[in-house]
Amino acid sequence: MRDFYGVTLDTPLMLGTAQYPSPAIMAAAFRASGASVATVSLRREGGQGQAFGALIRDLGVRILPNTAGCYSAREAITTAHMARELFGTNWIKLEVIGHADTLQPDPFGLLDAATVLIAEGFEVFPYTTEDQVLAQRLLEAGCRVLMPWGAPIGSGLGLNNRYGLKTLRAAFPDVPMVVDAGLGMPSHAAEAMEMGFDAVLLNTAVAQAGDPVAMARGFALAAQAGALAHAADPMAPRDMAAPSTPVIGKAWL
Ligand SMILES: CC(=O)[C@@H](O)[C@H](O)COP(=O)(O)O
């Protein structure tokens, strides 16, 4: 498993903390998922007070505060400052949203905010697209992790641009990468891990499932299966059939 700013995670699953039917169900979903990281939105959940903060801390997982809902570099930077103070971590999942309908990242605001935050000692996890040039710029700015989107946040569409994700993975083989957002089913997580990504981050698919706890477990198993398959050096697909049972001679009839 990859190193995320010097931290090796036990499992390849990062889970969001929003939209669960109740705090108790959220905690149970975390336990079922074995997630290593909980991402927390300061702007959405910061107002829920100390009880929520205590609940998150009780999950016993690493906290990755995020800047969800920020539409400018300035807003994201201010939110990151508050998050560092509140959670006592330099980790920040940096979201600078560029478009209200797709919630896609604003590449320019993202790079500006990442540059400032890295200079201030933050360890930035940028929510980005699969664009290789932007990835290169983020790495040059000092990001040591990339979080390309699977699909628009909350859409559950899975991996929208497989070609883009595969080429991004291949272009920067040594950079830890997490597919973040848009996953709807465990098979999407398995596919991302099979492609060689190091972890997946999701929220809506678990929180909004009829049974969040069962879905959390499903994602955990799928991410683990995908990681195992990637490490097992999968066979290359081929166009023509090839008998899987070798035939030695012919049966005598
Ligand atoms: C919780 C969080 O950080 C989201 O912004 C994240 O990107 C998850 O997206 P989904 O809800 O689509 O899984």
The ligand as an SDF file (V2000), in Angstrom:
LIG
                    3D

 13 12  0  0  0  0  0  0  0  0999 V2000
  -16.9630   13.6880    1.0060 C   0  0  0  0  0  0  0  0  0  0  0  0
  -16.1730   14.2610   -0.0620 C   0  0  0  0  0  0  0  0  0  0  0  0
  -15.0540   14.5960    0.0870 O   0  0  0  0  0  0  0  0  0  0  0  0
  -16.8080   14.3720   -1.3820 C   0  0  0  0  0  0  0  0  0  0  0  0
  -16.5890   15.6470   -1.8850 O   0  0  0  0  0  0  0  0  0  0  0  0
  -16.1980   13.2710   -2.1690 C   0  0  0  0  0  0  0  0  0  0  0  0
  -15.5800   13.7020   -3.2760 O   0  0  0  0  0  0  0  0  0  0  0  0
  -17.0820   12.0750   -2.2720 C   0  0  0  0  0  0  0  0  0  0  0  0
  -17.8610   12.0250   -3.4090 O   0  0  0  0  0  0  0  0  0  0  0  0
  -19.0700   10.9760   -3.5360 P   0  0  0  0  0  0  0  0  0  0  0  0
  -20.0910   11.4280   -2.5650 O   0  0  0  0  0  0  0  0  0  0  0  0
  -19.5140   11.0600   -4.9600 O   0  0  0  0  0  0  0  0  0  0  0  0
  -18.5450    9.6320   -3.1930 O   0  0  0  0  0  0  0  0  0  0  0  0
  1  2  1  0
  2  3  2  0
  2  4  1  0
  4  5  1  0
  4  6  1  0
  6  7  1  0
  6  8  1  0
  8  9  1  0
  9 10  1  0
 10 11  2  0
 10 12  1  0
 10 13  1  0
M  END
$$$$
